[in-house]
Amino acid sequence: MKDFCSETGLSLAQLFKLMRDEHGLMANINMTLETDTAQLLALHFGIELTVVPAKTLLDDVMDEFAAVERKHLQTRPPIVTMLGHVDHGKTSLLDAIRKTRIAAGEDGGITQHISSYHLDTSHGAVTFLDTPGHEAFTAMRARGAELTDVVVLVVAADDGIMPQTIEAINHAKSAGVPIVVALNKIDLGTQNKLKIYGQLTEHELTPSGDWGGEIDVIETSATTGLGIEDLVEHLAELSHLLDLKADPTIPASGAVIEAETKSGVGPVVQVLVQEGTLKVGQTIVCGNAAGKVRAILNDHGERIKEAGPAMPVEVWGLDEVPASGDKFFQLKRLQRAKDVAAEVAQMRLKKGRQQSRKVATLQELLKQRDTDEVPELNLIVKADVDGSIVALKQILSGIPSEEVRLTIRHSGVGQVNDSDILLAATCRGIVVSFRVDVSAASRRLADQHGVDIRGYRVIYDVCDDIKKALEGLLAPLETIEHRATAEVREVFRLSRRGGVIAGSIVTSGPLIRDQLVKITRDGVIVRDGAKIASLRRFKDDVKDVRSGMECGIRVEDFDDIHVGDLIETYEIVKTARTL
C-alpha cells in the first residue's frame, strides 16, 4: 500500500473509505495489494496502472544465458520427433532404425513415456524423441514437438490420415518445425497411396515430386526394413539444410524430457542438452531441483563423462524431481542453484494452493448435500514419472461435466505412501496408482481408513474408471410415467376408524396399490405424491384392479375426496446418467 500511494500520489485517507466500502478491506500502509485490486483502485481515480511482475532468480539466470556470446558455433545433429496415430508403427519404426526390441514390452501396445535415442550413422548423427501415440498423451506429444527440429509424421499405408494424425500435424505446425512423412507399413500394399497423398494435401502438406509440394514422403516398412536407411539418410542431411548449430563451449543448458525417482539412486532426470557441454561434477539448476552432476548415462545405459548439443542423457545428482519440460542451466555456485530452485519450488507451491480448493470437512460435505451443491470426486495421483502425471491430468481434465467436480488434491512421482493415504482419508478421495507399487504398510493403513487404492498400467483405463466413478455421483435422471386413472363415483365415510373410501371406476389401468397417487379436481391438483392405504374390490383387499372395473380406494392421510375427482397413479423411474 505504501508503494501504491507513492507511485500514484494518492493518500491512505483517500483510499481508506473506498477500500472499506467497495472491496471490504480495512486499509493500512503495510498491507499487500493484489494486482487486480490495485488496478481497480487506480482506475477509480482515473489512473491507468500497469503492474510489472518482479523478476525472479530464474528470470535472471535465463537472461544471463540469452546474453552469452556464441563464438564457436558448430553443426549439431537434428532432433527428430515421431508423431502419428496410435498403432501406425512409430515405435516399431524407431525399433527398426535402432535394431533393438523395445516395442514388445509396452503395455496396451502404446508407448507410455517420452524416451530419446542418439543414433550415429554414416551420414551424420540424429537424435530421436520417441513420443507416445495414444491421444491421452496430447500434452506430452506437444512438449515433445517443442524440443524438436523435425517432425516425422508416421502414416500407416493401410489406414491413412486418422484423428490423431491431424492432431500431430497441428502440433508440428504450432511448433513451426518442418515435417517429413514416413508412409509406413508399405509392405501391406500401395492401394491407398493416392488417397493418402490427397489427404496430406488437404492439410497443407503437399508431397514433393509429381505433386509439386515441399513435403518429402518416404515409403517405409518396419517389418521388412524397406526405406529405413533412406529415412535416416534424409534426416541426417537436414542438419546442413536447416543450418542447425550450437556452441559446445558455453555453459550447458537444455530441457527435461522425463523425470522420476529410482530406488537406490534418488531423482533421475532424462535431459536433452541443447547448448554447451554437460559434464560430471558441474552444478545445475533444473526447475525446483538443483545439485552437482554425479553421473551421466547415455541412451544405452553406459556412463559417460560429458554430453554435447542434441545429446539425450540421464543425469543423477539432483536433490528433487523436476517437472517434465523444465529447462536446466549450468551455474558456477551450488548455493545460487539451490536458491533459484527453492524460489521455483515456493512459487509452484503457492500456485498449487491457489488452484486447489480447501479440503472439505464432513460437516461441509453434508451441507453441500443439503444445498444441492455440485458433488466432488477427490483424487490423489501417484505415478512412475512426471510425464505420466502431466498426461493423467490432461486426460482427466478433459472429462466433461458441469454437475460433478473432479479435483486432483495431490500428485507426485513415486510409490504410494502413508501421507497419500491419510490425505485421501481426510478429503474422502481415492488414490490412483499408475505403474507404481503400494507398500504393505500403506495398504494396511488404507484398509483401516477405508481408502480405495486403484492401480493401473494403461492410461486410458484410468479415464474409463474415473468417468464411471463420476457418473456414480450424478443424481439419476427421474421421469414420471403415468400408470392408471380412476374416476370417483361415490364417497363413503368410515364412522369408526375415520377416513374416506372413494368408490371409483378404473378408466385406464391396471391400477396397482404400490404406485404413487395424484388427485385432481376440475383440472387442479389437490394432492400429489400420496400412497394408497387400501385397495378393495367389494369386501376383498386386492393388489391391482383392471381397467373398466369398480373398486374402493383409500388414500393415506387424505380425506378431502369429492365425487368427480380423478385419482391418477404413476411411478418415478430413475435412470443412471452418463457424462
NUPA-194630 format. One line per 10 residues: their letters; for each residue x, y, z of C-alpha. Coordinates in steps of 0.5 Angstrom, whole numbers, plus 500, padded with zeros to 3 digits. Layout:
<sites>
A) X/Y/Z; ...;
</sites>
This chain:
<sites>
MKDFCSETGL) 500/500/500; 506/505/502; 509/503/495; 502/504/491; 501/511/495; 508/513/493; 507/511/485; 500/514/485; 501/520/489; 494/518/493;
SLAQLFKLMR) 494/518/500; 492/513/505; 486/517/507; 483/518/500; 484/510/499; 481/508/506; 473/509/505; 474/507/498; 477/500/500; 472/499/506;
DEHGLMANIN) 466/500/502; 468/497/495; 473/492/497; 471/490/504; 478/491/506; 481/495/512; 487/499/509; 493/500/513; 500/503/510; 504/496/511;
MTLETDTAQL) 498/492/507; 500/488/501; 495/489/495; 493/484/490; 495/486/483; 487/487/480; 485/491/487; 491/496/486; 489/497/478; 482/498/480;
LALHFGIELT) 483/503/486; 488/507/481; 482/506/476; 477/509/480; 482/516/481; 483/516/473; 490/513/474; 492/507/469; 496/503/473; 501/497/470;
VVPAKTLLDD) 504/492/475; 510/489/472; 512/483/476; 519/483/480; 524/479/476; 525/472/479; 532/469/481; 531/464/475; 529/470/470; 536/473/472;
VMDEFAAVER) 539/466/470; 535/466/463; 537/473/462; 545/471/463; 544/465/458; 541/469/453; 546/474/453; 552/470/453; 556/471/446; 556/464/442;
KHLQTRPPIV) 563/465/439; 564/458/437; 558/455/433; 558/448/430; 554/444/426; 549/440/431; 545/433/430; 538/435/428; 533/433/434; 527/429/431;
TMLGHVDHGK) 520/427/434; 516/422/431; 509/423/431; 502/420/429; 496/416/430; 496/410/435; 499/403/432; 501/407/426; 508/404/428; 512/410/431;
TSLLDAIRKT) 516/405/436; 517/400/431; 520/404/426; 524/407/431; 526/400/433; 528/398/426; 532/404/426; 536/402/432; 536/395/431; 533/393/438;
RIAAGEDGGI) 527/391/441; 523/395/446; 516/396/443; 514/389/445; 515/391/453; 510/397/452; 503/396/456; 497/396/451; 501/397/445; 503/404/446;
TQHISSYHLD) 509/408/449; 508/410/456; 514/415/456; 518/420/452; 524/417/451; 530/419/447; 536/416/443; 542/418/440; 544/415/433; 551/416/430;
TSHGAVTFLD) 550/414/422; 555/414/416; 551/421/414; 552/424/421; 548/424/428; 541/424/429; 537/425/436; 530/421/436; 525/423/441; 520/417/442;
TPGHEAFTAM) 513/420/444; 507/417/446; 502/415/441; 495/415/445; 491/421/445; 491/421/452; 499/424/452; 497/430/448; 501/434/453; 507/430/453;
RARGAELTDV) 507/430/445; 506/438/445; 512/438/449; 516/433/445; 515/438/439; 517/444/442; 524/441/443; 525/438/436; 528/441/430; 524/436/425;
VVLVVAADDG) 517/432/426; 517/425/422; 509/424/421; 508/417/421; 502/415/417; 500/408/416; 499/406/409; 493/401/410; 490/407/415; 491/414/412;
IMPQTIEAIN) 490/420/416; 487/419/423; 484/424/428; 491/423/432; 495/424/425; 491/431/425; 493/433/432; 500/431/431; 500/436/424; 497/441/429;
HAKSAGVPIV) 503/440/434; 508/440/429; 505/447/425; 504/450/432; 512/449/434; 514/452/427; 518/446/425; 519/442/418; 515/436/417; 518/429/414;
VALNKIDLGT) 512/424/412; 514/417/413; 509/412/410; 510/406/414; 507/399/413; 508/400/406; 509/392/405; 501/392/406; 500/395/399; 500/402/396;
QNKLKIYGQL) 493/402/394; 491/408/399; 497/412/397; 494/417/392; 488/418/397; 493/419/403; 497/424/398; 490/427/397; 489/428/405; 496/430/406;
TEHELTPSGD) 495/436/401; 488/438/405; 492/439/411; 497/444/407; 502/438/407; 503/437/399; 508/432/398; 514/434/393; 516/431/387; 510/430/382;
WGGEIDVIET) 505/433/387; 509/439/386; 510/441/394; 515/441/399; 514/435/404; 518/429/403; 514/423/403; 519/417/405; 516/410/404; 518/405/410;
SATTGLGIED) 516/398/413; 519/397/420; 517/390/418; 522/389/412; 526/395/413; 525/398/407; 526/405/407; 529/406/414; 536/407/411; 533/413/406;
LVEHLAELSH) 529/416/412; 535/416/417; 540/419/411; 535/424/409; 534/426/417; 542/426/418; 543/431/412; 538/436/415; 543/439/420; 546/442/414;
LLDLKADPTI) 540/444/410; 537/447/416; 543/450/419; 543/447/426; 548/450/430; 550/450/437; 556/453/441; 559/447/446; 564/452/449; 559/456/453;
PASGAVIEAE) 555/454/460; 551/448/459; 543/449/458; 538/444/456; 531/441/457; 528/436/462; 525/430/458; 523/426/463; 524/425/471; 523/420/476;
TKSGVGPVVQ) 526/417/483; 530/411/482; 531/406/488; 538/407/491; 539/413/486; 534/418/488; 532/423/483; 534/421/476; 533/426/470; 533/425/463;
VLVQEGTLKV) 535/431/459; 537/434/452; 543/438/452; 541/444/447; 547/448/448; 554/448/452; 557/441/454; 555/438/461; 560/435/465; 560/430/471;
GQTIVCGNAA) 562/435/477; 558/441/474; 553/445/478; 546/445/475; 539/448/477; 533/445/474; 526/448/476; 525/446/483; 531/442/483; 539/443/484;
GKVRAILNDH) 545/439/485; 552/437/483; 552/432/477; 554/426/480; 553/421/474; 551/422/466; 549/416/463; 548/415/455; 542/412/452; 545/405/452;
GERIKEAGPA) 546/406/460; 553/407/460; 557/412/464; 560/418/460; 564/424/463; 560/429/458; 555/431/453; 555/436/448; 549/439/444; 543/435/442;
MPVEVWGLDE) 545/429/446; 540/426/450; 543/423/457; 540/421/464; 543/425/470; 544/423/477; 545/428/483; 539/433/483; 536/434/490; 529/434/488;
VPASGDKFFQ) 525/431/482; 524/437/477; 518/437/472; 518/435/465; 519/441/460; 523/445/466; 530/448/463; 536/446/466; 542/451/467; 549/450/469;
LKRLQRAKDV) 551/455/474; 558/456/478; 556/456/485; 552/451/488; 549/456/493; 546/460/488; 543/454/484; 540/452/491; 537/459/492; 534/459/485;
AAEVAQMRLK) 531/452/486; 528/454/493; 524/460/490; 521/456/484; 519/451/489; 516/456/493; 512/459/487; 510/453/485; 507/451/492; 504/458/492;
KGRQQSRKVA) 501/457/485; 498/450/487; 495/452/494; 491/458/490; 489/453/485; 487/448/490; 481/449/494; 480/448/501; 479/440/503; 472/440/505;
TLQELLKQRD) 470/437/512; 465/432/514; 460/438/516; 462/442/510; 460/436/505; 453/435/509; 452/442/508; 454/441/501; 449/435/500; 443/439/503;
TDEVPELNLI) 444/446/499; 445/441/492; 452/444/491; 456/440/486; 458/433/488; 466/432/488; 471/427/487; 478/428/490; 484/424/487; 491/423/490;
VKADVDGSIV) 495/421/484; 502/418/484; 506/416/478; 512/413/476; 515/419/472; 513/426/472; 511/425/464; 505/421/467; 503/426/472; 502/431/466;
ALKQILSGIP) 499/426/462; 494/424/467; 492/431/469; 491/433/462; 486/427/460; 482/428/467; 481/435/466; 478/433/459; 472/429/462; 466/434/461;
SEEVRLTIRH) 461/435/467; 458/441/470; 454/437/475; 460/433/478; 467/436/480; 474/433/479; 479/435/484; 486/433/484; 488/434/491; 496/432/490;
SGVGQVNDSD) 500/429/485; 507/426/485; 512/422/483; 514/415/487; 510/410/490; 504/411/495; 506/413/502; 502/414/508; 502/421/508; 498/420/501;
ILLAATCRGI) 493/415/505; 492/420/510; 490/426/505; 486/421/502; 482/419/508; 482/427/510; 478/429/504; 475/422/503; 478/421/496; 481/416/492;
VVSFRVDVSA) 488/414/491; 490/413/483; 497/409/483; 500/409/476; 505/404/475; 508/405/482; 508/400/488; 504/401/494; 508/398/501; 504/393/505;
ASRRLADQHG) 504/398/511; 501/403/506; 496/398/504; 494/396/512; 493/404/513; 489/404/507; 484/399/510; 484/402/517; 481/408/514; 477/405/508;
VDIRGYRVIY) 481/409/503; 480/406/496; 487/405/492; 486/404/485; 492/401/481; 493/402/473; 498/401/468; 495/403/462; 493/411/462; 486/410/458;
DVCDDIKKAL) 484/405/464; 485/411/469; 480/415/464; 475/410/464; 475/408/471; 475/415/474; 469/417/469; 465/411/472; 466/414/479; 464/421/477;
EGLLAPLETI) 458/418/473; 456/415/480; 456/422/483; 451/424/478; 444/425/481; 440/420/477; 435/422/472; 428/422/474; 422/421/470; 415/421/472;
EHRATAEVRE) 411/415/468; 403/415/468; 400/408/470; 393/409/471; 387/413/472; 380/412/477; 374/417/477; 371/418/484; 363/416/483; 362/416/490;
VFRLSRRGGV) 365/418/497; 364/413/503; 366/416/510; 368/411/515; 365/412/522; 369/408/527; 376/409/524; 375/415/521; 378/416/514; 374/416/507;
IAGSIVTSGP) 374/411/502; 373/413/494; 368/409/491; 371/409/484; 372/406/477; 378/405/473; 378/408/467; 385/406/465; 390/402/468; 391/397/471;
LIRDQLVKIT) 391/401/478; 396/398/483; 397/399/490; 404/400/491; 404/406/486; 404/414/488; 398/418/487; 396/425/485; 389/427/486; 386/433/481;
RDGVIVRDGA) 379/437/482; 377/441/476; 384/440/473; 387/443/479; 392/438/483; 389/438/490; 394/432/493; 401/429/490; 406/424/492; 401/420/496;
KIASLRRFKD) 400/413/498; 394/408/497; 393/406/504; 388/401/502; 385/398/495; 379/394/495; 374/390/491; 368/389/494; 370/386/501; 377/384/499;
DVKDVRSGME) 384/387/499; 387/387/493; 394/389/490; 391/391/483; 385/393/479; 384/392/472; 381/398/467; 373/398/467; 373/395/474; 370/399/480;
CGIRVEDFDD) 374/399/487; 375/403/493; 381/407/494; 383/410/501; 389/415/500; 394/415/506; 393/422/510; 388/425/506; 380/425/507; 378/431/502;
IHVGDLIETY) 376/427/497; 370/429/492; 365/426/487; 368/427/480; 376/427/483; 381/424/478; 386/419/482; 392/418/478; 397/413/479; 404/414/477;
EIVKTARTL) 412/411/478; 418/415/478; 423/412/474; 430/413/476; 435/412/470; 443/412/471; 446/418/468; 453/418/464; 458/424/462;
</sites>
